[in-house]
Amino acid sequence: MFQNFRLTMAWLHTWFGLVLGFVLMVVFFFGSLSVFDREIDRWAIPESRFAPQPMPSFDRVLQPVFKAMTKPDAANIEAARERVNGPMADSFPVVNSWGAYTTHRDPVLSVFTSFVLPHAKQADDVVWGSLTIDPRDGRPLPQDHLKIGSQFFYPLHYSLNLHWKNLGTWIVGFAALIMLVALVSGVVMHRKIFRELFTFRPKKHTQRSALDLHNLTGVVALPFHFIFALSGLVIFGGIYFPVTHTQLEPLHELHEQHEAMETGLPAQRAGQPAALASVDAMVAEAQRRWAAKGMAGEVGFLSVQHVGDANAYVSIYRAGTDRVTLTGEGMHFKGSSGALIREDPPVTAVAGINNFLTGLHLQHFRHWLLRWLYVLGGLSGCVCIATGFIFFVEKRKRQHAKQGLSGARWVDALAVTTVTGMLIATMAVLIANRLLPGDLPARGDWEQYGFWGAWLLAFAHALWRTAPVSEGRIAPAWGEQCWAVAALAITAVLLNWASTGDHLLSTLGRAYWPVAGVDLALLASAALAVLAARRLGRRARLASSSPVAEAAHA
């Protein structure tokens, strides 16, 4: 098909990178924002703007909250209707488990309860209820307020928020796999890769400077991009290769029995009621044992299984913020007596590698400099993909114009939508968050509608304003949307000030970096957007004043 292997790799890199680059752009950008998802949550929910809190007392704070949770979430009940025989039950009397989760960056606490699903088609099926509470007093926060960082941007990074049959996760997984192919093929097709590492000519014509920047960002962040594509695939390996839910399904009950015998953790309820001993005492014992191993730390995750039953047991996991690998050092106690049942043993070598890759990707560790390096690595991926789009269009638009083809225009419109349009949508959801009334029903849904609506408008504008590409000229859509990004970013900062009083001088003076950091990031985005818009405007004016100049600088 091609004259040599290198040309084959060039074709593979170009077309696979183009088709799936639109998905990877979303993955990289919202993955970068997810590094600071909890901080974005605090900006979005002013009620949570206080210092991060450790896991509170179970006996005094959490247990009353759990006992007050008598029903699953309405959305989860609705989703479970197809999993029951007959009509859905009105009550859920049997509580299967309680759980609470926090990180060193969370001021609020997520708690959840699973209820046994009555008349379920599949044995042991459960339906979930959840709350977000103030850990200082157990007061619940509004459930319809969207945690923009952790509940919207973060899942958008790995699932595109397409949850039907895990469709978004499959699309992202395929894109990550092709990204590995694109990285390898990119190395093969660039014979002078080390020279390109130090080559960037911003004053050259658009095609040349875009290619230089594409090569530069691709080479500099190559290890980062490779490791994160690979570790992402490892994390979701159970979805992509669902062996336990298909081939091994007949062995499920046998495995549960074997695991219960091996670990001493009951797989089933005993059917006999029993009171729960002091969980605070169990937490103190777990922390004492962690400290004895030189791993002192706070509790990150706590759960109670088989609530109210004689077989109830409490699992306590360490937050593990002092290391990269994802390790919980679980301690498991008998619920009725508080006696230690099991202390998780050291993991195998294979499991250790998996835990390290998972921890490296999810970055739960406490290291701010490394977190910023993650952001820079993710944004370099965005720049690499965006410049790849620009190079593709600039290389072909005149040829397509002469042949009467519209391919370059469509690619340019999709590129505008994916790059600047995505930024517009991001600013729009932050603005909606500050403008919508606090008591608006389903407020979080309206914020999401604002995001998707703004992105759809950006796509319509891109289609309209990329018409000049069909004539081999520069599309004004890029510059116009850059101006829109700048205006929206500044608006979001001003609205945060107007609606909460937390202006930059106040948050910087108090060193409250979660809110100050988001505002500063918005202002930096506005400044970069203005610079980009002005540069694009100069090139457009130069191109329109001289056909020769247009050929040289486009």
DAQUI-V812621 format. One record per backbone hydrogen bond with DSSP energy under -0.5 kcal/mol. NH is the residue of the N-H (numbers start at 0). CO is the residue of the C=O. Records with the same first field share a line. If there is no record, write none. Layout:
NH: CO + CO
This chain:
7: 3
8: 4
9: 5
10: 6
11: 7
12: 8
13: 9
14: 10
15: 11
16: 11 + 12
17: 13
18: 14
19: 15
20: 16
21: 17
23: 19
24: 20
25: 21
26: 22
27: 23
28: 24
29: 25
30: 26
31: 27
32: 28
33: 29
34: 30 + 31
35: 32
36: 33
39: 35
40: 36
41: 37
42: 38
43: 39
44: 40
45: 43
47: 44
48: 45
49: 47
52: 105
60: 56
61: 56
62: 57
64: 60
65: 61
66: 62
67: 63
68: 64 + 65
69: 67
72: 127
76: 72
77: 73
78: 74
79: 75
80: 77
82: 79
83: 80
84: 118
85: 83
94: 92
95: 93 + 113
96: 113
97: 303
98: 111
99: 301
100: 109
101: 299
105: 102
106: 104
108: 132
109: 100
110: 108 + 130
111: 98
112: 128
113: 96
114: 126
115: 93
116: 124
117: 115
119: 116
120: 82
124: 121
126: 114
128: 112
130: 110
132: 108
133: 138
134: 106 + 132
136: 133
137: 133
140: 131
144: 141
145: 143
147: 145
150: 146
151: 146 + 147
152: 147
153: 148
155: 151
156: 152 + 153
157: 153
158: 154
159: 154 + 155
160: 154
161: 158
162: 160
165: 162
166: 163
167: 161
169: 165
170: 166
171: 167
172: 168
173: 169
174: 170
175: 171
176: 172
177: 173
178: 174
179: 175
180: 176
181: 177
182: 178
183: 179
184: 180
185: 181
186: 182
187: 183
188: 184
189: 185
190: 188
192: 189
195: 191
196: 192
197: 193 + 194
198: 195
199: 197
201: 199
203: 200
205: 552
208: 204
209: 205
210: 206
211: 207
212: 208
213: 209
214: 210
215: 211
216: 212
217: 213
218: 214
219: 215
220: 216
221: 218
224: 220
225: 221
226: 222
227: 223
228: 224
229: 225
230: 226
231: 227
232: 228
233: 229
234: 230
235: 231
236: 233
238: 235
239: 235
240: 236
241: 238
242: 240
245: 242
247: 242
248: 245
250: 247
251: 248
254: 250
255: 251
256: 252
257: 253
258: 254
259: 255
260: 256
261: 257
262: 258
263: 259
265: 263
273: 307
276: 334
281: 277
282: 278
283: 279
284: 280
285: 281
286: 282
287: 283
288: 284
289: 285
290: 286
291: 287
292: 288 + 289
293: 290
294: 289
299: 316
300: 316
301: 99
302: 314
303: 97
304: 312
305: 95
306: 95
308: 305
309: 271
311: 308
312: 304
313: 332
314: 302
315: 330
316: 300
317: 327
318: 297
322: 319
325: 354
326: 324
330: 315
331: 341
332: 313
333: 338
334: 311
337: 333
340: 331
341: 331
343: 329
351: 347
352: 348
353: 349
354: 350
355: 351
356: 352
357: 353
358: 354
359: 355
360: 356
361: 357
362: 358
365: 320
366: 364
370: 366
371: 367
372: 368
373: 369
374: 370
375: 371
376: 372
377: 373
378: 374
379: 375
380: 376
381: 377
382: 378
383: 379
384: 380
385: 381
386: 382
387: 383
388: 384
389: 385
390: 386
391: 387
392: 388
393: 389
394: 390
395: 391 + 392
396: 392
399: 395
400: 396
401: 397
402: 398
403: 399 + 400
404: 399
409: 405
410: 406
411: 407
412: 408
413: 409
414: 410
415: 411
416: 412
417: 413
418: 414
419: 415
420: 415
421: 416
422: 418
423: 419
424: 420
425: 421
426: 422
427: 423
428: 424
429: 425
430: 426
431: 427
432: 428
433: 429
434: 430
435: 431
439: 436
442: 439
443: 143
444: 441
445: 441
446: 442
447: 443
448: 444
449: 445
450: 446
451: 447
452: 448
453: 449
454: 450
455: 451
456: 452
457: 453
458: 454
459: 455
460: 456
461: 457
462: 458
463: 459
464: 460
465: 461
466: 463
468: 465
469: 465 + 466
470: 467
471: 468
472: 467
475: 464
476: 464
477: 474
479: 475
480: 476
481: 477
482: 478
483: 479
484: 480
485: 481
486: 482
487: 483
488: 484
489: 485
490: 486
491: 487
492: 488
493: 489
494: 490
495: 491
496: 492
497: 493
498: 494
499: 495
500: 495 + 496
501: 495
502: 500
506: 502
507: 503
508: 504
509: 505
510: 507
511: 506
512: 510
515: 511
516: 512
517: 513
518: 514
519: 515
520: 516
521: 517
522: 518
523: 519
524: 520
525: 521
526: 522
527: 523
528: 524
529: 525
530: 526
531: 527
532: 528
533: 529
534: 530
535: 531
536: 532
537: 533
538: 534
539: 535
540: 536
541: 537
542: 538
543: 539
544: 540
545: 541
549: 545
550: 546
551: 547
552: 548
553: 549
